[in-house]
Amino acid sequence: MTKWKAFLPLLLSVAVLGCKPEPYTVEVGFTNGSTSGEHGVKRMVITTQSGGKANFAMGAVSGYPGAHSSGGRMDAPAYIEGHWAKGWEYPFESYHRISAPIPDNAEAKMKAMDNYYQNFDRDYGSMEVIVDGPRVRVFYSKSCVDMYDDCTPKQGADPNGWVVRSPKNQTDVVVLFDGKGESSSTPFPNTFFADLEKRKKASESE
């Protein structure tokens, strides 16, 4: 009995140190769009803080909020990686790619959005990846629209000023990422667009 008592504090400390808190997760639809016209998005993957991956590439997009899929549960974004082109058909106007970390405050911004409204309580939201040439933005929104919903904010709900209006001024969003990728007048190697160009040139030479 004395031996067990001696080992008990050690066992408890191992149990406490070995337990990680569950990540903050939300139920979201996935959206991929643009505020500057036609783009072809062939790869757009967000890696979350827990290591999960979500694919936002929906091919031909042109408007905001854009193409939508059912999505699922995900925790805060941590990294974004993808490639896309300006235009819908070959030859495209320009080619772009990105590989970049998403700021650590993404989870805090999502929590602010989830606790922003006084009377609006929707249990799902929208995660949006918006491409405009080389620029990429990631928004999180509860999609509260004043015309249909009571979007009155709680007093003091956003002390950091993170909540802003969406590009169409229809709802509120928090911007989790806003950055620029690389640009090129020719396709980047090892991408869908590089393979497409090879096939096009091969068919033209036949």
N, CA, C and O of each residue as an XYZ file, in Angstrom:
824
protein
N       0.825     -1.200      0.000
C       0.000      0.000      0.000
C       0.858      1.248      0.000
O       0.544      2.222     -0.684
N       1.948      1.224      0.769
C       2.848      2.379      0.843
C       3.472      2.669     -0.509
O       3.639      3.829     -0.885
N       3.826      1.591     -1.258
C       4.416      1.783     -2.581
C       3.419      2.443     -3.532
O       3.794      3.336     -4.291
N       2.164      2.018     -3.500
C       1.147      2.613     -4.367
C       0.945      4.077     -4.051
O       0.765      4.895     -4.953
N       0.974      4.418     -2.755
C       0.813      5.817     -2.361
C       1.951      6.670     -2.886
O       1.756      7.833     -3.238
N       3.151      6.084     -2.940
C       4.319      6.814     -3.432
C       4.224      7.071     -4.929
O       4.642      8.116     -5.428
N       3.660      6.084     -5.638
C       3.568      6.226     -7.100
C       2.343      7.009     -7.561
O       2.305      7.476     -8.699
N       1.337      7.160     -6.692
C       0.091      7.813     -7.085
C       0.284      9.232     -7.615
O      -0.286      9.551     -8.658
N       1.068     10.117     -6.948
C       1.268     11.469     -7.500
C       1.901     11.455     -8.878
O       1.557     12.274     -9.730
N       2.839     10.516     -9.105
C       3.491     10.419    -10.407
C       2.495     10.020    -11.483
O       2.493     10.587    -12.576
N       1.646      9.041    -11.172
C       0.650      8.598    -12.137
C      -0.333      9.716    -12.473
O      -0.706      9.887    -13.633
N      -0.750     10.474    -11.468
C      -1.673     11.583    -11.699
C      -1.047     12.665    -12.556
O      -1.712     13.228    -13.426
N       0.235     12.968    -12.320
C       0.904     14.015    -13.104
C       1.053     13.596    -14.551
O       0.919     14.425    -15.450
N       1.329     12.311    -14.795
C       1.437     11.811    -16.170
C       0.087     11.910    -16.868
O       0.009     12.285    -18.037
N      -0.984     11.568    -16.136
C      -2.324     11.630    -16.726
C      -2.701     13.049    -17.088
O      -3.276     13.292    -18.149
N      -2.381     13.991    -16.211
C      -2.719     15.394    -16.462
C      -1.914     15.953    -17.618
O      -2.461     16.618    -18.498
N      -0.607     15.684    -17.621
C       0.258     16.207    -18.680
C      -0.050     15.567    -20.032
O       0.157     16.188    -21.075
N      -0.541     14.336    -20.018
C      -0.801     13.634    -21.273
C      -2.105     14.009    -21.923
O      -2.326     13.663    -23.083
N      -2.984     14.705    -21.220
C      -4.285     15.077    -21.770
C      -4.224     16.448    -22.416
O      -3.900     17.441    -21.765
N      -4.538     16.493    -23.701
C      -4.588     17.774    -24.406
C      -6.036     18.224    -24.516
O      -6.925     17.396    -24.716
N      -6.287     19.520    -24.391
C      -7.668     19.993    -24.528
C      -8.170     19.762    -25.950
O      -7.408     19.836    -26.914
N      -9.462     19.480    -26.059
C     -10.065     19.286    -27.373
C     -10.007     20.588    -28.165
O     -10.243     21.658    -27.603
N      -9.696     20.520    -29.468
C      -9.648     21.755    -30.259
C     -11.038     22.371    -30.403
O     -12.050     21.673    -30.359
N     -11.065     23.672    -30.572
C     -12.322     24.383    -30.795
C     -12.769     24.102    -32.224
O     -12.084     24.486    -33.172
N     -13.886     23.451    -32.387
C     -14.352     23.068    -33.723
C     -15.703     23.710    -34.026
O     -16.474     24.037    -33.124
N     -15.965     23.880    -35.306
C     -17.224     24.464    -35.762
C     -17.747     23.656    -36.942
O     -16.983     23.023    -37.671
N     -19.065     23.690    -37.113
C     -19.704     23.070    -38.269
C     -19.808     24.131    -39.354
O     -20.442     25.166    -39.150
N     -19.190     23.883    -40.508
C     -19.157     24.903    -41.555
C     -19.428     24.300    -42.926
O     -19.135     23.133    -43.185
N     -19.996     25.130    -43.796
C     -20.003     24.844    -45.211
C     -18.733     25.422    -45.816
O     -18.207     26.418    -45.318
N     -18.237     24.809    -46.882
C     -17.028     25.293    -47.558
C     -17.426     26.125    -48.767
O     -18.286     25.720    -49.549
N     -16.800     27.290    -48.921
C     -17.082     28.177    -50.042
C     -15.784     28.583    -50.725
O     -14.781     28.855    -50.064
N     -15.812     28.620    -52.043
C     -14.665     29.066    -52.836
C     -15.171     30.040    -53.893
O     -15.971     29.668    -54.752
N     -14.704     31.298    -53.832
C     -15.214     32.292    -54.760
C     -14.186     33.350    -55.091
O     -13.000     33.203    -54.795
N     -14.663     34.434    -55.716
C     -13.790     35.525    -56.132
C     -14.598     36.810    -56.199
O     -15.802     36.786    -56.453
N     -13.927     37.929    -55.969
C     -14.584     39.231    -56.142
C     -14.070     39.941    -57.387
O     -14.389     41.110    -57.601
N     -13.283     39.259    -58.211
C     -12.689     39.918    -59.378
C     -12.783     39.078    -60.647
O     -11.901     39.150    -61.503
N     -13.830     38.292    -60.776
C     -14.047     37.590    -62.031
C     -13.624     36.140    -62.029
O     -13.443     35.531    -60.975
N     -13.470     35.594    -63.220
C     -13.304     34.160    -63.418
C     -11.923     33.662    -62.981
O     -10.893     34.235    -63.335
N     -11.935     32.589    -62.209
C     -10.717     31.900    -61.789
C     -10.965     30.398    -61.845
O     -12.088     29.935    -61.644
N      -9.922     29.656    -62.116
C      -9.986     28.202    -62.058
C      -9.137     27.726    -60.888
O      -7.914     27.863    -60.914
N      -9.768     27.175    -59.871
C      -9.062     26.755    -58.655
C      -8.982     25.236    -58.636
O      -9.992     24.554    -58.464
N      -7.785     24.718    -58.813
C      -7.614     23.270    -58.912
C      -7.109     22.643    -57.620
O      -7.296     21.446    -57.404
N      -6.475     23.425    -56.763
C      -6.048     22.909    -55.453
C      -6.087     24.054    -54.451
O      -5.529     25.122    -54.701
N      -6.744     23.832    -53.321
C      -6.783     24.837    -52.263
C      -7.065     24.098    -50.957
O      -8.219     23.862    -50.599
N      -6.009     23.742    -50.263
C      -6.121     22.904    -49.067
C      -5.761     23.713    -47.829
O      -4.711     24.353    -47.772
N      -6.640     23.675    -46.847
C      -6.368     24.271    -45.543
C      -6.071     23.154    -44.555
O      -6.841     22.203    -44.415
N      -4.935     23.287    -43.869
C      -4.587     22.384    -42.776
C      -4.953     23.072    -41.469
O      -4.604     24.233    -41.257
N      -5.650     22.367    -40.599
C      -6.107     22.966    -39.356
C      -5.066     22.799    -38.253
O      -4.064     22.106    -38.429
N      -5.314     23.436    -37.126
C      -4.376     23.390    -36.005
C      -4.189     21.973    -35.472
O      -3.136     21.653    -34.919
N      -5.208     21.118    -35.634
C      -5.089     19.738    -35.160
C      -4.460     18.815    -36.194
O      -4.232     17.638    -35.918
N      -4.176     19.348    -37.399
C      -3.576     18.535    -38.452
C      -4.553     18.017    -39.476
O      -4.144     17.339    -40.418
N      -5.832     18.313    -39.327
C      -6.812     17.908    -40.321
C      -6.683     18.727    -41.597
O      -6.112     19.818    -41.584
N      -7.212     18.205    -42.694
C      -7.128     18.899    -43.983
C      -8.520     19.060    -44.585
O      -9.356     18.159    -44.510
N      -8.750     20.230    -45.185
C     -10.026     20.519    -45.835
C      -9.743     21.081    -47.212
O      -8.938     22.000    -47.362
N     -10.407     20.528    -48.225
C     -10.181     20.930    -49.611
C     -11.252     21.930    -50.050
O     -12.441     21.613    -50.040
N     -10.829     23.136    -50.434
C     -11.748     24.188    -50.848
C     -11.748     24.416    -52.356
O     -12.457     25.305    -52.827
N     -10.992     23.660    -53.121
C     -10.923     23.858    -54.571
C     -12.220     23.392    -55.224
O     -12.608     22.231    -55.089
N     -12.885     24.299    -55.931
C     -14.153     23.966    -56.564
C     -14.161     24.296    -58.053
O     -15.220     24.507    -58.644
N     -12.967     24.338    -58.656
C     -12.899     24.517    -60.097
C     -13.192     25.937    -60.533
O     -12.563     26.879    -60.052
N     -14.140     26.098    -61.438
C     -14.455     27.408    -62.011
C     -15.299     28.223    -61.033
O     -16.421     27.843    -60.700
N     -14.743     29.348    -60.577
C     -15.479     30.251    -59.691
C     -15.398     31.659    -60.272
O     -14.461     31.988    -60.999
N     -16.396     32.490    -59.941
C     -16.362     33.842    -60.499
C     -16.973     34.893    -59.593
O     -16.673     36.075    -59.760
N     -17.807     34.521    -58.649
C     -18.494     35.507    -57.827
C     -18.261     35.297    -56.354
O     -17.593     34.351    -55.935
N     -18.836     36.214    -55.562
C     -18.757     36.084    -54.117
C     -20.163     35.876    -53.567
O     -21.067     36.607    -53.973
N     -20.403     34.921    -52.664
C     -19.388     34.082    -52.033
C     -18.865     32.938    -52.891
O     -17.816     32.375    -52.579
N     -19.564     32.578    -53.958
C     -19.018     31.608    -54.895
C     -19.621     30.223    -54.765
O     -20.736     30.049    -54.273
N     -18.849     29.235    -55.222
C     -19.303     27.846    -55.179
C     -19.292     27.348    -53.741
O     -18.461     27.757    -52.929
N     -20.243     26.447    -53.440
C     -20.446     26.022    -52.057
C     -20.530     24.503    -51.980
O     -21.109     23.857    -52.853
N     -19.945     23.942    -50.927
C     -20.116     22.516    -50.655
C     -20.541     22.342    -49.205
O     -20.464     23.279    -48.410
N     -20.990     21.134    -48.864
C     -21.561     20.906    -47.538
C     -20.542     21.043    -46.421
O     -20.907     21.396    -45.299
N     -19.247     20.768    -46.706
C     -18.213     20.943    -45.685
C     -18.304     19.920    -44.575
O     -18.486     18.729    -44.828
N     -18.174     20.393    -43.323
C     -18.185     19.499    -42.168
C     -17.615     20.216    -40.956
O     -17.526     21.444    -40.937
N     -17.233     19.455    -39.956
C     -16.642     20.060    -38.759
C     -15.151     20.283    -38.970
O     -14.463     19.431    -39.532
N     -14.660     21.418    -38.524
C     -13.225     21.683    -38.603
C     -12.810     22.629    -37.487
O     -13.612     23.415    -36.982
N     -11.539     22.535    -37.114
C     -11.016     23.477    -36.138
C     -10.309     24.608    -36.874
O     -10.373     24.685    -38.101
N      -9.644     25.472    -36.145
C      -9.108     26.696    -36.729
C      -8.047     26.416    -37.791
O      -7.188     25.558    -37.590
N      -8.092     27.129    -38.923
C      -7.078     26.972    -39.963
C      -5.687     27.372    -39.466
O      -5.538     28.319    -38.695
N      -4.676     26.635    -39.922
C      -3.296     26.936    -39.543
C      -2.385     27.148    -40.750
O      -1.361     27.822    -40.639
N      -2.747     26.580    -41.898
C      -1.874     26.654    -43.081
C      -2.738     26.548    -44.331
O      -3.747     25.842    -44.341
N      -2.332     27.259    -45.392
C      -3.051     27.197    -46.660
C      -2.072     26.918    -47.781
O      -0.972     27.471    -47.820
N      -2.487     26.049    -48.697
C      -1.606     25.672    -49.812
C      -2.464     25.372    -51.029
O      -3.459     24.654    -50.933
N      -2.076     25.928    -52.183
C      -2.855     25.649    -53.377
C      -2.317     26.308    -54.622
O      -1.340     27.056    -54.578
N      -2.978     26.016    -55.754
C      -2.644     26.677    -57.015
C      -3.924     26.900    -57.815
O      -4.870     26.117    -57.735
N      -3.932     27.985    -58.586
C      -5.111     28.396    -59.335
C      -4.685     29.289    -60.494
O      -3.512     29.644    -60.609
N      -5.633     29.651    -61.349
C      -5.339     30.491    -62.506
C      -6.428     31.534    -62.671
O      -7.578     31.323    -62.285
N      -6.043     32.673    -63.254
C      -7.019     33.710    -63.584
C      -7.620     33.364    -64.933
O      -6.894     33.163    -65.906
N      -8.940     33.295    -64.997
C      -9.628     32.874    -66.212
C     -10.197     31.478    -66.058
O      -9.936     30.791    -65.070
N     -10.974     31.066    -67.040
C     -11.607     29.754    -67.008
C     -11.081     28.793    -68.065
O     -11.206     27.577    -67.920
N     -10.491     29.337    -69.129
C     -10.077     28.469    -70.226
C      -8.627     28.740    -70.619
O      -8.111     29.845    -70.451
N      -7.992     27.702    -71.146
C      -6.616     27.815    -71.627
C      -6.582     28.586    -72.953
O      -7.442     28.341    -73.799
N      -5.636     29.501    -73.174
C      -4.584     29.907    -72.230
C      -5.119     30.878    -71.177
O      -5.860     31.807    -71.500
N      -4.745     30.663    -69.939
C      -5.212     31.491    -68.834
C      -4.442     32.806    -68.787
O      -3.340     32.911    -69.325
N      -5.032     33.801    -68.142
C      -4.389     35.123    -68.053
C      -3.119     35.081    -67.212
O      -2.116     35.697    -67.574
N      -3.154     34.368    -66.106
C      -2.004     34.271    -65.208
C      -2.193     33.071    -64.300
O      -3.296     32.542    -64.163
N      -1.094     32.648    -63.678
C      -1.092     31.472    -62.810
C      -0.580     31.873    -61.431
O       0.273     32.750    -61.296
N      -1.128     31.199    -60.396
C      -0.795     31.601    -59.033
C      -0.692     30.375    -58.128
O      -1.322     29.346    -58.370
N       0.110     30.513    -57.093
C       0.196     29.453    -56.088
C       0.545     30.077    -54.739
O       1.093     31.178    -54.670
N       0.220     29.361    -53.684
C       0.500     29.861    -52.340
C       0.822     28.700    -51.418
O       0.302     27.596    -51.578
N       1.677     28.963    -50.462
C       1.992     28.033    -49.386
C       2.378     28.901    -48.200
O       3.492     29.421    -48.145
N       1.463     29.062    -47.253
C       1.679     30.063    -46.205
C       0.971     29.695    -44.909
O      -0.102     29.092    -44.938
N       1.567     30.056    -43.766
C       0.881     29.851    -42.486
C      -0.241     30.860    -42.304
O      -0.182     31.972    -42.830
N      -1.246     30.470    -41.569
C      -2.357     31.347    -41.204
C      -2.110     31.833    -39.781
O      -1.733     31.030    -38.927
N      -2.307     33.114    -39.495
C      -1.997     33.656    -38.166
C      -2.627     32.857    -37.022
O      -3.710     32.287    -37.154
N      -1.908     32.837    -35.894
C      -2.328     32.046    -34.738
C      -3.640     32.514    -34.118
O      -4.272     31.763    -33.376
N      -4.060     33.752    -34.414
C      -5.285     34.253    -33.786
C      -6.557     33.831    -34.524
O      -7.640     34.342    -34.236
N      -6.428     32.903    -35.472
C      -7.606     32.452    -36.231
C      -8.676     31.883    -35.298
O      -9.861     32.171    -35.465
N      -8.267     31.085    -34.327
C      -9.255     30.492    -33.414
C      -9.945     31.564    -32.579
O     -11.160     31.512    -32.389
N      -9.187     32.530    -32.083
C      -9.775     33.615    -31.289
C     -10.771     34.416    -32.123
O     -11.811     34.832    -31.613
N     -10.463     34.635    -33.397
C     -11.388     35.360    -34.278
C     -12.669     34.559    -34.510
O     -13.762     35.124    -34.547
N     -12.531     33.238    -34.666
C     -13.709     32.402    -34.859
C     -14.604     32.434    -33.617
O     -15.827     32.507    -33.732
N     -13.999     32.381    -32.449
C     -14.782     32.448    -31.212
C     -15.499     33.796    -31.102
O     -16.649     33.860    -30.666
N     -14.811     34.872    -31.502
C     -15.440     36.198    -31.477
C     -16.659     36.231    -32.390
O     -17.693     36.798    -32.034
N     -16.536     35.620    -33.574
C     -17.659     35.582    -34.513
C     -18.811     34.755    -33.942
O     -19.976     35.135    -34.065
N     -18.483     33.632    -33.321
C     -19.513     32.751    -32.781
C     -20.270     33.376    -31.609
O     -21.401     32.986    -31.318
N     -19.653     34.337    -30.943
C     -20.280     34.974    -29.777
C     -20.639     36.432    -30.031
O     -20.782     37.212    -29.089
N     -20.784     36.800    -31.295
C     -20.941     38.202    -31.670
C     -22.372     38.714    -31.539
O     -22.584     39.864    -31.152
N     -23.358     37.871    -31.857
C     -24.729     38.364    -31.987
C     -25.520     38.236    -30.690
O     -25.317     37.322    -29.890
N     -26.409     39.170    -30.521
C     -27.240     39.224    -29.318
C     -28.399     38.234    -29.379
O     -28.696     37.570    -28.386
N     -29.057     38.128    -30.531
C     -30.252     37.293    -30.653
C     -30.165     36.238    -31.747
O     -31.090     35.442    -31.911
N     -29.082     36.219    -32.490
C     -28.927     35.279    -33.602
C     -28.055     34.120    -33.135
O     -26.908     34.324    -32.736
N     -28.592     32.911    -33.185
C     -27.879     31.745    -32.652
C     -27.947     30.597    -33.650
O     -28.761     29.684    -33.506
N     -27.090     30.651    -34.658
C     -27.034     29.586    -35.662
C     -25.897     28.636    -35.292
O     -24.805     29.088    -34.949
N     -26.138     27.338    -35.358
C     -25.135     26.375    -34.908
C     -24.169     25.941    -36.012
O     -23.413     24.987    -35.833
N     -24.191     26.626    -37.136
C     -23.215     26.344    -38.195
C     -22.796     27.663    -38.835
O     -23.471     28.681    -38.684
N     -21.688     27.631    -39.541
C     -21.175     28.833    -40.179
C     -20.676     28.551    -41.584
O     -21.026     27.540    -42.192
N     -19.850     29.460    -42.095
C     -19.312     29.324    -43.445
C     -17.824     29.663    -43.423
O     -17.431     30.725    -42.940
N     -17.005     28.764    -43.944
C     -15.579     29.029    -44.127
C     -15.372     29.303    -45.615
O     -15.715     28.479    -46.464
N     -14.806     30.470    -45.918
C     -14.751     30.930    -47.308
C     -13.307     31.216    -47.732
O     -12.576     31.919    -47.034
N     -12.910     30.671    -48.870
C     -11.611     30.982    -49.470
C     -11.866     31.775    -50.742
O     -12.493     31.282    -51.679
N     -11.372     33.015    -50.766
C     -11.649     33.935    -51.866
C     -10.347     34.250    -52.592
O      -9.376     34.681    -51.969
N     -10.322     34.036    -53.915
C      -9.114     34.303    -54.709
C      -9.372     35.482    -55.644
O     -10.426     35.566    -56.273
N      -8.415     36.376    -55.727
C      -8.466     37.523    -56.634
C      -7.071     37.723    -57.219
O      -6.235     38.411    -56.632
N      -6.824     37.105    -58.399
C      -5.455     37.105    -58.899
C      -4.592     36.386    -57.882
O      -4.933     35.280    -57.463
N      -3.463     36.996    -57.467
C      -2.591     36.329    -56.504
C      -3.073     36.425    -55.058
O      -2.547     35.737    -54.183
N      -4.072     37.273    -54.802
C      -4.535     37.485    -53.427
C      -5.468     36.371    -52.971
O      -6.344     35.929    -53.715
N      -5.265     35.931    -51.741
C      -6.110     34.908    -51.139
C      -6.582     35.403    -49.779
O      -5.787     35.871    -48.964
N      -7.888     35.293    -49.547
C      -8.442     35.619    -48.236
C      -9.253     34.435    -47.712
O      -9.906     33.718    -48.471
N      -9.192     34.253    -46.411
C      -9.993     33.226    -45.751
C     -10.896     33.926    -44.746
O     -10.424     34.578    -43.814
N     -12.215     33.780    -44.951
C     -13.208     34.385    -44.067
C     -13.921     33.290    -43.274
O     -14.066     32.155    -43.730
N     -14.359     33.669    -42.073
C     -15.296     32.839    -41.324
C     -16.506     33.701    -41.000
O     -16.364     34.840    -40.555
N     -17.699     33.152    -41.223
C     -18.920     33.932    -41.040
C     -20.029     33.057    -40.492
O     -20.038     31.847    -40.717
N     -20.961     33.656    -39.777
C     -22.177     32.971    -39.354
C     -23.321     33.239    -40.334
O     -24.428     32.731    -40.153
N     -23.052     34.039    -41.373
C     -24.015     34.310    -42.447
C     -25.323     34.898    -41.933
O     -26.408     34.504    -42.360
N     -25.201     35.838    -41.018
C     -26.376     36.553    -40.526
C     -26.655     37.718    -41.473
O     -25.817     38.605    -41.632
N     -27.829     37.716    -42.101
C     -28.193     38.728    -43.088
C     -29.287     39.614    -42.499
O     -30.347     39.126    -42.109
N     -29.025     40.912    -42.437
C     -29.948     41.848    -41.782
C     -31.365     41.785    -42.337
O     -32.327     41.966    -41.591
N     -31.508     41.535    -43.625
C     -32.830     41.512    -44.251
C     -33.706     40.393    -43.684
O     -34.931     40.506    -43.658
N     -33.059     39.304    -43.228
C     -33.815     38.143    -42.779
C     -33.637     37.831    -41.296
O     -34.477     37.156    -40.702
N     -32.548     38.319    -40.690
C     -32.197     37.919    -39.329
C     -31.984     39.147    -38.437
O     -31.790     40.262    -38.922
N     -32.026     38.913    -37.134
C     -31.671     39.960    -36.170
C     -30.170     39.873    -35.923
O     -29.705     39.012    -35.175
N     -29.419     40.764    -36.552
C     -27.961     40.715    -36.486
C     -27.385     41.752    -35.505
O     -26.248     42.198    -35.660
N     -28.173     42.120    -34.512
C     -27.712     43.072    -33.504
C     -26.548     42.475    -32.728
O     -26.689     41.394    -32.156
N     -25.392     43.153    -32.690
C     -24.260     42.597    -31.942
C     -24.422     42.787    -30.437
O     -25.095     43.713    -29.985
N     -23.809     41.914    -29.685
C     -23.764     42.087    -28.244
C     -22.893     43.301    -27.909
O     -21.953     43.620    -28.637
N     -23.209     43.957    -26.824
C     -22.393     45.087    -26.397
C     -21.009     44.592    -25.992
O     -20.884     43.677    -25.178
N     -19.977     45.198    -26.560
C     -18.600     44.816    -26.250
C     -18.185     43.467    -26.785
O     -17.222     42.879    -26.294
N     -18.899     42.956    -27.794
C     -18.614     41.607    -28.308
C     -17.331     41.531    -29.117
O     -16.764     40.450    -29.272
N     -16.862     42.664    -29.636
C     -15.695     42.629    -30.532
C     -14.693     43.725    -30.143
O     -14.509     44.680    -30.898
N     -14.047     43.605    -28.983
C     -13.121     44.652    -28.533
C     -11.909     44.829    -29.442
O     -11.289     45.892    -29.445
N     -11.566     43.795    -30.214
C     -10.398     43.870    -31.102
C     -10.726     44.396    -32.496
O      -9.821     44.611    -33.302
N     -12.011     44.607    -32.787
C     -12.391     45.091    -34.109
C     -12.165     44.079    -35.213
O     -11.859     44.455    -36.345
N     -12.309     42.809    -34.903
C     -12.070     41.761    -35.889
C     -13.249     41.574    -36.848
O     -13.045     41.175    -37.995
N     -14.440     41.846    -36.415
C     -15.625     41.608    -37.245
C     -15.786     42.759    -38.237
O     -15.872     43.924    -37.850
N     -15.826     42.407    -39.522
C     -15.965     43.407    -40.586
C     -17.082     42.963    -41.524
O     -17.592     41.848    -41.414
N     -17.450     43.829    -42.430
C     -18.491     43.493    -43.399
C     -17.900     42.662    -44.538
O     -16.732     42.811    -44.898
N     -18.720     41.804    -45.083
C     -18.304     40.970    -46.205
C     -18.114     41.836    -47.446
O     -18.574     42.978    -47.474
N     -17.436     41.308    -48.481
C     -17.212     42.106    -49.691
C     -18.477     42.679    -50.321
O     -18.426     43.754    -50.919
N     -19.596     41.996    -50.203
C     -20.856     42.506    -50.752
C     -21.664     43.284    -49.720
O     -22.785     43.711    -49.999
N     -21.097     43.470    -48.526
C     -21.762     44.224    -47.464
C     -23.112     43.607    -47.088
O     -24.063     44.323    -46.776
N     -23.185     42.288    -47.119
C     -24.437     41.601    -46.815
C     -24.441     40.947    -45.444
O     -25.505     40.714    -44.871
N     -23.264     40.648    -44.914
C     -23.173     39.972    -43.631
C     -21.848     40.338    -42.965
O     -21.083     41.143    -43.496
N     -21.580     39.746    -41.805
C     -20.340     39.996    -41.077
C     -19.395     38.813    -41.244
O     -19.824     37.663    -41.339
N     -18.108     39.116    -41.278
C     -17.087     38.073    -41.364
C     -15.915     38.450    -40.469
O     -15.762     39.606    -40.075
N     -15.093     37.460    -40.155
C     -13.770     37.720    -39.602
C     -12.756     37.224    -40.625
O     -12.940     36.164    -41.223
N     -11.699     37.980    -40.823
C     -10.684     37.646    -41.814
C      -9.586     36.832    -41.120
O      -8.818     37.372    -40.324
N      -9.517     35.561    -41.419
C      -8.532     34.686    -40.802
C      -7.188     34.754    -41.518
O      -6.142     34.495    -40.924
N      -7.230     35.109    -42.804
C      -5.994     35.195    -43.600
C      -6.218     36.157    -44.748
O      -7.287     36.177    -45.358
N      -5.203     36.954    -45.036
C      -5.230     37.851    -46.196
C      -3.788     37.982    -46.678
O      -2.982     38.685    -46.069
N      -3.473     37.302    -47.770
C      -2.092     37.306    -48.252
C      -2.031     37.146    -49.756
O      -3.049     36.947    -50.419
N      -0.814     37.236    -50.287
C      -0.597     37.089    -51.723
C       0.328     35.919    -51.998
O       1.327     35.705    -51.310
N      -0.041     35.165    -53.032
C       0.802     34.076    -53.464
C       1.735     34.508    -54.575
O       1.810     35.690    -54.912
N       2.443     33.553    -55.138
C       3.328     33.807    -56.278
C       2.503     33.893    -57.559
O       1.433     33.296    -57.670
N       3.025     34.650    -58.524
C       2.352     34.804    -59.807
C       3.310     34.491    -60.942
O       4.520     34.682    -60.823
N       2.751     34.009    -62.044
C       3.562     33.688    -63.216
C       2.696     33.785    -64.466
O       1.487     33.558    -64.423
N       3.339     34.127    -65.580
C       2.620     34.148    -66.861
C       2.552     32.758    -67.487
O       1.836     32.546    -68.465
N       3.300     31.814    -66.919
C       3.278     30.425    -67.384
C       2.967     29.516    -66.198
O       3.181     29.907    -65.051
N       2.470     28.318    -66.457
C       2.085     27.436    -65.351
C       3.266     27.052    -64.457
O       4.382     26.861    -64.940
N       3.018     26.943    -63.186
C       4.036     26.427    -62.273
C       4.182     24.925    -62.492
O       3.193     24.246    -62.767
N       5.410     24.390    -62.373
C       5.613     22.953    -62.606
C       4.851     22.106    -61.591
O       4.548     22.547    -60.482
N       4.552     20.884    -62.004
C       3.893     19.901    -61.144
C       2.522     20.376    -60.660
O       2.134     20.128    -59.518
N       1.803     21.055    -61.540
C       0.435     21.466    -61.231
C      -0.485     20.986    -62.342
O      -0.023     20.571    -63.405
N      -1.775     21.042    -62.096
C      -2.767     20.703    -63.109
C      -2.560     21.521    -64.372
O      -2.680     21.002    -65.482
N      -2.250     22.802    -64.203
C      -2.133     23.692    -65.357
C      -0.902     23.375    -66.205
O      -0.942     23.531    -67.425
N       0.183     22.936    -65.582
C       1.371     22.514    -66.337
C       1.063     21.270    -67.166
O       1.477     21.168    -68.321
N       0.345     20.336    -66.580
C      -0.045     19.124    -67.317
C      -0.993     19.463    -68.459
O      -0.898     18.891    -69.545
N      -1.909     20.401    -68.209
C      -2.854     20.816    -69.246
C      -2.110     21.435    -70.423
O      -2.423     21.150    -71.579
N      -1.135     22.274    -70.133
C      -0.373     22.922    -71.209
C       0.395     21.887    -72.034
O       0.471     22.002    -73.257
N       0.954     20.893    -71.380
C       1.662     19.826    -72.104
C       0.717     19.099    -73.057
O       1.069     18.815    -74.202
N      -0.484     18.804    -72.569
C      -1.450     18.095    -73.418
C      -1.879     18.960    -74.597
O      -2.019     18.466    -75.715
N      -2.088     20.250    -74.347
C      -2.501     21.165    -75.411
C      -1.413     21.265    -76.494
O      -1.712     21.205    -77.686
N      -0.174     21.413    -76.076
C       0.930     21.535    -77.027
C       1.134     20.244    -77.799
O       1.456     20.264    -78.987
N       0.944     19.113    -77.114
C       1.092     17.823    -77.782
C       0.019     17.626    -78.856
O       0.298     17.104    -79.935
N      -1.207     18.048    -78.549
C      -2.296     17.879    -79.524
C      -2.129     18.825    -80.705
O      -2.531     18.495    -81.821
N      -1.541     20.002    -80.474
C      -1.316     20.963    -81.545
C      -0.229     20.510    -82.503
O      -0.240     20.853    -83.685
N       0.722     19.722    -81.969
C       1.847     19.265    -82.823
C       1.514     18.017    -83.618
O       2.279     17.618    -84.497
N       0.392     17.403    -83.323
C       0.028     16.176    -84.055
C      -0.462     16.479    -85.461
O      -0.806     15.562    -86.206
